[in-house]
Amino acid sequence: MTPWTRPAWEQLTSRLENLPQALLIHGPRGTGKLDLARRFANLVLCETPGADQPCGHCEGCRWYAGGQHPDFRQVEPEILAGLPDPSEDAPAPSKTTKPSHEIKVDQVRALADFLNIGSHRGKRRIALFHPAETMNANAANSLLKSLEDPASGACFLLVSDNPKSLLPTVRSRCISLPIPLPDATDGAAWLKAEKVPEAEEWLAFAGGAPLLAKELAGSDRGERIAQVIKLLKEGGRESLLSWPVTDREHMEILSEVLQKWAYDQAFRSATGKGRFFTIEPRNKVPEAVPGAWLRFAREAGRFRVSARHPLNPKLFASDLIGRMP
């Protein structure tokens, strides 16, 4: 458990005796929300009396550690789960079907039997939704029905990076537990203790989220991000055009880096310092430019969304880079 999530853990454990039907655990991506929620689910299902941490050796903990606990379900988009529709009655998808980025209504409906039968181990039944904001409209309305008429002994854990995207009626039926970003100094110290190279740089790019910074620093995606940043530092637009954009991940990375770069250009002109990059730009941003950089940042955000759809990567990159102020 990370130091900055301990206060939230204490709040969660204080509710063990009177567990609400639904908890909304929310905060920026990379703060450890999912780990916290899963650990709490493990504690609820732990069969050691009076434990304030999962014991790790009881039957319930062994089932949970093996991913086979009969009283636990984790609901997430197919793209994250790496699985087809969780309903056992669902037909096998065709080989050309791409995994969904949404939590679909069939996934929520598949929980009906799980929620309405008795507990297998004599404890609670827990359904964890992550990221909860990826529920499409039908899925969210189906979940709302379960929250309005909850099954006895059922508990919902909703983990969300963007709770404002959830239906207000869903949010209103949950107890909210925010997970804030740690102080930048504490976050960098934790990353250094975890042996993450260039801790300050990755923490800044991750928006202050240490777990996301750690994930990026040790990944192929992080290496590609570093390549784009290097080209920006060396020659800006002309250098970027030489970066080979060959697939959707490249397109999304280019959009993300340019969006954050644009925000930093605007921030530096207004406050003298950026947020996502620790480097100083070679040339000071003229006072008349910040508005243009902010408009470009919004355009880059739209490009990040469209990067999921079939596009010509080279044309995509040329169009985006050509819009830079």
C-alpha positions, -999 to +999 in steps of 0.1 A: +000+000+000+013+034-009+017+061+018-009+085+002-036+058+002-034+049+039-059+076+050-084+062+025-077+027+037-084+037+073-117+052+061-126+020+043-117-004+072-138+018+096-168+008+075-163-029+077-190-034+103-215-013+084-205-017+048-226+005+024-242-010-006-220+010-030-187+029-027-173+052-054-135+053-051-123+080-074-093+102-083-067+107-110-054+077-129-022+062-114-030+070-077-036+034-067-074+033-066-078-001-082-052-017-059-069-001-029-103-013-040-091-049-047-073-050-014-104-039+004-125-065-015-099-091-003-103-078+033-141-081+032-138-117+019-111-126+044-122-153+068-099-144+097-120-128+125-111-092+134-085-088+106-077-052+095-056-064+067-061-095+044-045-123+063-033-140+031-036-176+044-073-183+051-094-201+026-111-169+014-077-152+008-064-182-011-095-182-034-091-145-039-054-146-047-061-173-073-087-151-090-114-177-083-133-164-053-170-173-059-182-142-041-162-117-062-166-103-097-146-076-115-163-060-144-142-041-169-140-034-206-130-064-228-099-044-239-086-045-203-099-079-193-085-096-225-117-117-224-149-119-245-182-111-230-183-125-194-218-140-198-213-178-202-242-179-226-228-153-249-217-165-283-179-166-291-169-134-309-156-136-344-119-133-350-124-099-366-143-084-336-122-059-317-123-059-279-147-032-266-135-001-247-168+000-229-185-019-201-216-032-219-251-039-206-247-077-210-218-076-186-240-060-160-269-083-166-246-113-163-243-103-126-279-110-118-276-146-107-244-138-088-260-110-069-292-127-060-280-161-047-266-166-013-229-162-005-208-192-012-184-185+017-208-169+042-195-134+036-205-105+013-208-106-025-187-079-042-189-066-077-160-042-086-164-020-117-133-005-133-131+020-148-167+027-139-170+057-163-166+033-193-201+019-188-222+028-218-257+043-212-275+009-211-250-006-188-252+023-164-290+022-163-289-015-157-265-010-128-288+018-115-316-007-111-294-029-089-284+001-068-320+011-064-331-023-053-299-039-039-297-076-032-291-085+004-254-089+011-242-074-022-217-046-023-206-026-053-172-010-056-170+016-084-135+027-093-133+058-115-108+082-130-136+106-140-167+103-117-184+132-134-189+110-164-211+087-144-248+091-143-257+115-115-283+090-103-255+063-100-232+087-081-260+097-057-264+061-046-227+057-037-206+067-008-178+088-023-141+082-014-117+105-032-080+095-037-059+126-041-026+130-058+003+129-033+026+159-029+051+161-057+080+157-033+065+126-017+056+112-051+091+116-064+106+101-033+084+071-036+094+066-072+131+069-063+126+043-036+110+021-063+142+026-084+124+044-112+149+064-133+142+101-141+115+101-114+108+138-115+104+138-153+080+109-154+060+121-124+055+155-142+044+138-174+020+116-155+004+147-140+017+138-105+003+103-104+032+080-092+018+046-102+012+059-138+047+074-138+062+040-127+042+022-153+053+045-181+090+045-171+093+008-175+073+003-207+075+003-244+049+030-244+071+051-222+101+046-246+079+059-274+068+089-254+104+097-247+112+096-284+085+121-292+096+144-263+132+142-275+121+153-310+101+182-296+131+194-276+155+191-306+135+206-334+098+209-328+075+204-358+101+195-384+116+169-362+082+154-353+074+147-389+103+123-390+089+101-363+073+069-378+036+068-369+025+033-380-003+023-357-031+035-334-008+035-303+017+058-321-012+081-330-025+082-294+010+088-280+016+117-304-017+132-295-011+129-258+024+143-259+014+173-281-016+180-259+005+182-228+032+202-246+006+227-257-008+231-222+027+236-208+034+263-234+003+282-223+010+276-186+046+288-189+035+320-206+010+327-178+028+315-147+065+310-157+064+272-152+048+242-168+031+212-154+039+181-175+075+188-185+104+197-163+124+211-193+124+248-202+114+256-238+142+269-259+122+300-269+100+320-246+063+318-257+051+352-269+023+367-249-001+365-279+004+328-283-012+311-252-047+312-266-036+295-297-018+268-277-049+262-256-070+258-287-044+234-301-045+214-268-083+210-272-078+198-308-051+173-297-076+160-272-101+153-300-074+136-320-067+113-290-103+101-291-103+097-329-070+077-327-090+046-317-108+046-350-094+033-384-073+061-398-043+065-420-015+070-394+008+092-416-021+115-426-032+116-390+002+127-378+007+152-406-027+168-399-021+170-361+015+184-364+004+208-391-021+224-366+006+233-341+008+271-335 
